[in-house]
């Protein structure tokens, strides 16, 4: 389900809190950045429970992709990414990009993303910039 932040704020925050704040120990001030209302969000529900979420900026940057640990490996991440990439295409963008945690790099490669630069630390976690050419619109910046 694709939505505005205010439509599913409690569900989005619940998933992100579990993954980023509790599991990964990301500082709250870094996770809650004030940009949510400017993004389109995707939320995946299984058995009436929100189990995954992610967001995309207007210029095609995918951010805050989070899947509850017990639901990983079940295609939830693919559903989130498919929804966010569809948003990008509808917005006329030719590519999406992200700062992928290195632990999730293989996931992103499996769905067509390529490394687009050197790894770096963000929120205390090793990340790598990645991008995916979607086609169908003007290219976003790298």
PLY file of the C-alpha trace (Angstrom):
ply
format ascii 1.0
element vertex 142
property float x
property float y
property float z
element edge 141
property int vertex1
property int vertex2
end_header
0.00 0.00 0.00
1.35 3.41 -1.01
0.32 6.32 1.17
1.11 9.71 2.61
2.86 9.63 5.97
-0.12 11.00 7.93
-2.36 8.20 6.61
-0.28 5.45 8.25
2.01 7.32 10.67
1.48 4.95 13.62
2.15 1.84 11.52
5.21 3.35 9.83
6.68 4.49 13.14
6.02 1.11 14.77
7.97 -0.81 12.11
10.80 1.70 11.92
11.08 1.91 15.69
11.41 -1.87 15.98
14.01 -2.14 13.19
16.03 1.04 13.48
15.75 2.18 17.11
15.53 -1.16 18.92
17.26 -3.72 16.66
19.92 -1.52 15.05
20.32 1.05 17.85
20.09 4.03 15.48
19.77 7.24 17.51
16.18 8.56 17.53
17.30 12.01 16.34
18.75 10.41 13.17
15.80 8.12 12.46
13.16 10.83 12.87
14.47 13.44 10.46
11.40 15.56 9.75
11.26 14.54 6.07
8.45 12.00 6.29
5.68 14.38 5.23
7.62 15.24 2.05
7.85 11.58 0.94
5.56 8.90 -0.39
5.52 5.81 1.83
4.89 2.13 1.25
3.54 -0.13 3.98
3.16 -3.91 3.72
0.59 -5.60 5.92
0.35 -9.32 6.68
-2.54 -10.64 8.77
-3.58 -7.04 9.57
-0.14 -6.24 11.03
2.29 -3.75 9.46
5.50 -5.72 8.80
7.47 -3.48 6.46
7.78 0.07 5.24
9.89 2.41 3.15
9.73 5.88 1.66
10.78 7.68 -1.51
11.63 11.33 -1.99
10.33 13.35 -4.92
13.73 13.05 -6.62
13.86 9.25 -6.37
15.87 8.47 -3.24
14.56 5.38 -1.46
14.97 5.65 2.29
13.98 4.04 5.60
13.29 0.59 4.13
12.55 -1.61 7.13
11.12 -5.12 7.49
10.42 -6.70 10.86
13.03 -9.38 11.53
10.56 -12.28 11.69
9.20 -11.37 8.23
12.50 -11.04 6.34
13.05 -13.44 3.47
9.32 -13.59 2.64
9.26 -11.04 -0.18
8.18 -8.07 1.95
11.21 -6.00 0.91
10.52 -6.75 -2.76
6.92 -5.56 -2.33
8.05 -2.33 -0.70
10.61 -1.66 -3.42
8.17 -2.47 -6.24
5.67 0.03 -4.79
8.31 2.76 -4.38
9.75 2.18 -7.85
6.23 2.44 -9.30
5.86 5.81 -7.54
9.13 6.95 -9.16
7.97 5.85 -12.61
4.61 7.60 -12.20
6.59 10.69 -11.23
8.53 10.51 -14.49
11.83 9.40 -12.95
14.21 7.10 -14.84
16.11 5.82 -11.81
15.98 5.39 -8.09
18.87 5.44 -5.67
19.50 4.54 -2.05
22.08 4.30 0.67
21.91 0.55 1.31
23.21 -1.01 4.47
26.04 -3.30 3.37
24.22 -6.18 5.08
21.34 -5.63 2.60
23.49 -5.02 -0.50
22.82 -8.49 -1.97
19.06 -7.92 -1.62
19.30 -4.70 -3.61
21.54 -6.30 -6.23
18.98 -9.10 -6.71
16.32 -6.52 -7.58
18.49 -4.67 -10.06
20.45 -2.09 -8.07
24.12 -1.45 -8.74
26.79 0.02 -6.48
27.28 3.69 -7.36
30.23 4.72 -5.19
32.39 3.96 -2.19
31.00 2.66 1.10
30.56 5.03 4.04
29.26 5.10 7.60
25.77 6.50 8.18
24.04 6.33 11.58
26.94 4.17 12.76
26.26 1.52 10.09
28.28 0.74 6.95
26.34 1.74 3.80
26.94 1.75 0.07
25.30 4.09 -2.47
23.27 2.18 -5.05
21.05 3.03 -7.99
18.66 1.33 -10.38
17.75 2.46 -13.88
13.97 2.23 -14.28
13.42 3.84 -17.65
10.50 5.97 -18.61
11.50 9.45 -17.53
14.17 12.03 -16.85
17.16 10.79 -14.89
17.59 11.77 -11.25
20.87 13.05 -9.97
23.37 10.53 -8.56
0 1
1 2
2 3
3 4
4 5
5 6
6 7
7 8
8 9
9 10
10 11
11 12
12 13
13 14
14 15
15 16
16 17
17 18
18 19
19 20
20 21
21 22
22 23
23 24
24 25
25 26
26 27
27 28
28 29
29 30
30 31
31 32
32 33
33 34
34 35
35 36
36 37
37 38
38 39
39 40
40 41
41 42
42 43
43 44
44 45
45 46
46 47
47 48
48 49
49 50
50 51
51 52
52 53
53 54
54 55
55 56
56 57
57 58
58 59
59 60
60 61
61 62
62 63
63 64
64 65
65 66
66 67
67 68
68 69
69 70
70 71
71 72
72 73
73 74
74 75
75 76
76 77
77 78
78 79
79 80
80 81
81 82
82 83
83 84
84 85
85 86
86 87
87 88
88 89
89 90
90 91
91 92
92 93
93 94
94 95
95 96
96 97
97 98
98 99
99 100
100 101
101 102
102 103
103 104
104 105
105 106
106 107
107 108
108 109
109 110
110 111
111 112
112 113
113 114
114 115
115 116
116 117
117 118
118 119
119 120
120 121
121 122
122 123
123 124
124 125
125 126
126 127
127 128
128 129
129 130
130 131
131 132
132 133
133 134
134 135
135 136
136 137
137 138
138 139
139 140
140 141
